Amino acid sequence: MGRAERERYLAEPHVGALSVARPDGPPLTVPVWYRYEPGGEVVVQTGPESLKFRLLDAAREFSLLVQTETPPYRYVSVAGPIVAIEPETSREDLDAMARRYFDGAALAGYLASLEGSRVATLRMRPQRWNSTDYS
């Protein structure tokens, strides 16, 4: 994929696989929701008490893989440094992320489940890209 194509693909609402270094073993790899706009930063949200957050805070970098799981297969992998950690995520930003993945009653239910929870936002600046498009 060329630059514009891979950035458009990454901007689509895929579930990503985030990988972050772990000092005592292999990397932690977990599914995540994310946001991305071409030319911008990869944005992920997570609870600040989670293992994922603690590892991200320590490593200060991560990689993200998104893929199409049916033919023709495509994927984009991106990695880079964390450039910002916001310990509190606004309701507006929580809503924007959730709207990428839910609508209707499912959206309302998910947002209700977050009431009273702390959610952190982490921003990664993409520096290394890999991609393939078998179409």
URUR-V626154 format. One record per backbone hydrogen bond with DSSP energy under -1.0 kcal/mol. NH is the residue of the N-H (numbers start at 0). CO is the residue of the C=O. Records with the same first field share a line. If there is no record, write none. Layout:
# URUR-V626154
NH->CO, CO
This chain:
# URUR-V626154
5->1
6->2
7->3
8->4
9->5
10->6
11->8
13->11
15->31
16->64
17->29
18->62
19->27
24->21
27->19
29->17
31->15
34->42
39->36
41->123
42->34
43->121
45->119
49->46
53->49
54->50
55->51
56->52
57->53
58->54
59->55
61->79
62->18
63->77
64->16
65->75
67->73
74->131
75->65
76->129
77->63
78->127
79->61
81->59
82->122
83->122
85->120
88->118
93->89
94->90
95->91
96->92
97->93
98->94
99->96
100->97
101->97
106->102
107->103
108->104
109->105
110->106
111->107
112->108
114->111
116->113
119->45
120->85
121->43
122->83
123->41
124->80
126->78
127->78
129->76
131->74
133->72
